[in-house]
Amino acid sequence: MRTKVEVAPQVKEFVHSLAPAPRRSLTRAIKSLAQGAGDRKVLDGKLTSYHRLRVAGYRVIYREQFIGGTRVIFCLFAERRSVVYELFQQMLLEELVEQLTQQRK
């Protein structure tokens, strides 16, 4: 089965902002998701439909979908472990409010 990894702009910007060593580690780990490698885990609670990739003190939140026979891994958000889940939940909430506002117009 073919697997494709897509990276959101926020993830690219976050990885680019890091020092060279963690930048390389995160970049390598994100690319290795296509082969099923890395310290991955399905999230629970409010984030049940998402997964996380752990790389040292950093986390990448991603979602998997099958589109036209291809497994697509969407890397949606990356941040330091201490704040990643709270910030991601806030981002999802803001996107939902935006969508509801657009629907009402």
Secondary structure, 3 states (H helix, E strand, C coil): CCEEEEECHHHHHHHHHCCHHHHHHHHHHHHHHHHCCCEEEECCHHHCCCEEEEECCEEEEEEEEEECCEEEEEEEEEEECCCHHHHHHHHHHHHHHHHHHHHHC
